[in-house]
Amino acid sequence: MPVPTIAPMPKVTRLPTESVRFSPPLEVPASCSIAAISFFLNSLSIILFIPVN
């Protein structure tokens, strides 16, 4: 019983450290991803509005 309780503890401690480490690189391409998503949504809107018109 004490072994499974000790096992998840290091996993919980490792996850926040990994999230903090990966958060700065994710913030840099966030603007690029937002631009890509906006361009993708604009292309979808054009494709969807052509049959409607």
PyMOL commands that set and color helices and strands:
alter all, ss='L'
color gray80, all
select helices_A, chain A and resi 2-6+8-27+30-52
alter helices_A, ss='H'
color red, helices_A
deselect
rebuild
show_as cartoon
